[in-house]
Amino acid sequence: MEPCTPLQALRKPKILNMSIFDWVTSLLGAGLVGWWLGLKGLQWPWFLLAWVVFGVVTHLAFGVHTMLGYYLGLNPKPERKECL
């Protein structure tokens, strides 16, 4: 096994085999964009749902296999290299 890169180390903690770091950074990005757009009240849940759907569609378009795509039955389980 090879040593982890800093990004691999950040992505090691997982829930349902999905990186907590990836979800947090994605939702923080959505928060910043939503704030910039001036979203209010019930616009937020719809925006967050659209943000996740956009991410799934984008990953599919570029052929990037993700665990969420796997759970949704859209792609095979992604292969990951383990590190120390």
Order of alpha helices (4+ residues) and beta strands (2+ residues): alpha-beta-beta-alpha-alpha-alpha
